[in-house]
Amino acid sequence: MTQITNDPKLTAKVLNTGGVVGLPTETVYGLAARVDNAVAISRVYAIKERPVHHPLIVHAYDIGQCCDWGFMSDAAQTLANTYWPGPLTLLVKRTNRISDQITGGRDTVALRVPNHPIALEVLQGLSVPVVAPSANKFGRVSPTTAHHVLTDLADEVDLILDGGACVIGLESTILDCTTREVQVLRPGFLAAADITLATGIAITPPSGPSRAAGMLEHHYAPLCRVELFETRDQAFEALSLLKLKGTTGEILDYGTDLAAYAHDIYDDLRQCDIKKIKVALCVLPPPIGIGVAIRDRLGKAASSEG
């Protein structure tokens, strides 16, 4: 059985000797390996069952370390100075230190400095950053506790660092800083409108091909079917119809508490699977703030693809 630890020094040691570990962040748990260990990175792809052309996010200790692996434009530097450490990933032009294995052969790299004290302590104990996609099978619900990682990946990882439940519970905002105008590739805790207000940087919707984590149409999916509703009354009506058909369903509704919605939704979707619920009926949050990101994740979880 894979060991769960609360020792960041042991975690750094395992990473430094080529291991793959479950690493807590403020967003979700990541599946971490050193960026300079091709064998360990190959294991990350294999453990996740992730397409090898799908790029990985690099997690670094600070802005200075990020500059060794990506070229920070003026906009990227401003955004990093404002929000790092924090739930923001920046897509920038790569340096020649980063490998095609990490970037999917692209000339860009996604960088982030996580805002989690234990994760930062681990990263400080390494000489290089780590890749750290979510520590779950590709396309499935992201993990927000160490137990989720253990349930999903069991003995496939060498160690799991328990940093408690993730404070935010939803993946980072991803901004593309390589385009003429900064584009939001994946909404997250940091809303585009709030970023513009704080930095003066205009942010536009995405255009072009999928080039970062979470951009595929079907993602974040539990085993049960996910159905979406704008109101609780609509969800109750649908639940009544399911019961008439002998199908189990559960309504997930958090009202206007967007923080609670983001924090709890992945765990609650997992609970639906544990209880063998057939349909999760999710009442969508208002499309403001992190509500935009929640709607994005649930829309992809409810997609008929996959």
N, C-alpha and C positions, 0 to 999 in steps of 0.2 A: 504493500500500500504506500502510495506517495506520501511523504512527510509534509505536514503543515507546520510552519514555524512562524514565530514573530521576531526572528533574529535577522536584521538586515545585513549583518556582517557575514553570516552563513550564506545568505542569499547571494551576496556579491562574490563569495568564494566559489559557489556553484556555477555562477555565470562566467567567472574568470577561468574556470577549468572546462569550459565548453558546454555547460549545461543549459537546459531550457526550463524556465520557471514561470509560475503564475505570479504576476506583480500587481499590487493594488495601485490604483490612481484615484483621483477625485471623480473621474467619469465612470469608467468600468475597469474590470481587471484585464490586464494585458498578458499576452504570452511572449515572454521576453527572451532574447538571445543577443549576444554582443554583435555589433554591426560588422566586425572584422572576422567573424567565424562562419565561414560558408557552410560547414557541416551542420552547425547548430541552426542556422537560418533555414537550411533544407528541412531540418526536423520540424521547424515551426510550420512551414507549408504543409508537410506531411501530416502532422498532428491535427491541424485545422482542416485538412482536406481542401485546401485553398488553391485556386488556380495560380500557377507560378507567374503568370503575367500580371497578376493583380498586385499593385505596389503596396509596400508596408510603410507604416508611420514610424519614424525614428524619434525616440524619446531621449532627450539630453538633460544634463544637469543644469546648464545655464545658457544664456545667449551666446557667450563667447565660444562654448563648445559647439553650438549649432553652426557657427560661422566656419568651422573646419569642414563641414559637410555640405553646406549650401550657401549660395551667394545671396545675401540679404539686401534686397532693393530698399530704397528710401521708405516706401510704404511698408514693407515687411519689417524694417527696423522700428518704425513708429509703432506698429501693431505689437511687436514683441516687447518693446519697452513698456507699453501700456498694459499688456495682459499676461505676460509670462512672469513667474510660473502661473499657469491657468489653463482652462479648457478650450484652448485655441490652437489649431494646427495650421501651419502656413506652408503652402506649396511654393517652392522657389526653385531657381535653377541650381542644379547640383554641381558640386566640385568633382574633381577626378578621384577623390578619395572614396566616394560612395560607389557601390557595385551595381551592375545591371540586375543582379539577383534581388536587390532590395527595391529598385525603382521600376521593375518590370520592363527594363530596357529603355525607359523614357529619359529625357534630359532634365527631368525635374525630380525633386525629393520633397517629401512631406516631413516637416519638423515640428516638434512640440517640447515644451518644458512642463512636466506635470506639477500640479500644485498638491502634492501629497508628501508629508514630511518623511515617512518611511521609504517611499519610492525614491525621494531625493537623496536620502542617506545611502541607499543602495547605489544609485548612480554616481554619487561622490566617491564610492569605493572602487569604481571602475576607471580605466584610462580612456574609455570610449563610450559613446551612447549605446543604447539597445534598440532593436526593432521590437515593437510590442503591439501587434494587432490584438483584438479582443480574444480572450482565452476560452474559446468555445469552438464548436464545429462551424465551418463556413456556412453563412446564411441563416444560422439559428439565433436564438435569443442571447444577447450578450450577458456575461456574468457580472454581478454586482457584489458578490460575497466570495470568500475563499471556498465555501461549501459548494457554490455553483460550479467553480472551476473543477473541484474534485469530482463532482457528479458528472460533468461533461467529459473530462479528459482522464480521470482515474490515474492509472499508472503510466500514462504516456508522457507525463512531465516529471522532471527530476525533483522538484520542490515547489511548494506553494507558500508564498509569504502572506500571512493573514494580517491585513491592515484594517480590518473591520469592514462594515458595509460602506460602499462608495457614497460619498456625500451628495453628489449630483445624480448619478445613476443613469446618465444618458451620455452618449459619445460626444466628443469635442466638436465644436464648429470648425469646418475646414474652409479656408480662404485661399484662392489661387492668386498669388501675387506676381505671376508671370505674364498675365494678360494686360491689355492696354488699360482696362479698368479692373479693379479687384473684383473677383467673382466669388460668390458663396457656393461651394460645391456640396457642402453638407451643413444644414442648419444644426445648431446645438444650443447650449446654455446661453452663449453670447449671441444675442439677436443682431442681425445686420443693421437695423435702424439704430440700436443702442451703440454699436461700434462706430457708426458714422457720426453720431452725436458726440461721442467722446473724442474721436480722432480727427474728424473732418474728412475722412477718406470715404469717397462714394463707393458703394458696393452694389454690384448688379447680379441678376440671376445667372445661373450657369449656362454656358453654350459650348458646343463641341462634344467630343466623345467622353465616355467614362474614363477618369484618370486619377481617381482617389478612392479611398475606402468609403463604402456606404453609398456609392452612386448607382449600383445596380438596381433594377426595378423590383426584384424580389429579395428580401433580406429581413433579418431580425425576427424570423418566424418561429413560433412554437409548433408543436405537433398538432395541436387543435386548430380548427378553422377560426379565423379572426373576421368578425363582421363589425362595421363601423356605423355609428349613428350620431346625428347632430344633437338629439335630445334624449333624455332618459325615458320619456314616454314612448318614443319610437323603439328603444331597446326593450322595454317591457312588453310591447306589442309583439315584437319578434320572438321574445322568450316564450310568450304564451303559445305562439304557433309551433315553436320547437317542441314544447311539452306535449302538444296534441299529437305530434308525430313520434313521440317517444324518444326524442333526442335531448341529451343533457346540454344545458347552457348556463353560463354565469355572466352577470353584468358587472363590468368594471367601470366605475364612475367615481371621479374624484372632485366633482363640482368645479369650482374655479380655483382650487388650490393647485396651481401649476407645479410648485416645488414638490408637493407630495406625489403628484401624478408622475413626474419624471423619476423620482426616487423609488417609487413602488411598482411601476408598471411591468418591468421585466421580471421581478420576483413573482408578481401576481399571475403573469402569463405562465411562468414555470409551475406555479401552484395549480393552475388549471390542468396542465399535463399530468401532474402527480395525482390529481383527483380524477383523472380520465374524463374530464369535461370535453365534450365534442366541439362546442362552439363558445368562444370568448366574445361577448357582445360589448364592445368598447364605446362608451360615450365620449366623443371627441372634445378636447378642451377648446377654448376660444383661440383663434389664430393670432395670438399676440405673445411676444416674448418667447419663452421656451416652449409655449404651446405650438408654435410653428414647427419646432423640431419633433415634438411628440406626434403631431399629425403626420409628419414625414415618415417616422419610424413605423407607425401603425398602418399607414397606407401601403408601405412596402411589405409589412407582415401579412396584410390582407390580400396582396396580389395573388392572382391565380397562377403565376409562374412558379416554377420550382418543383 
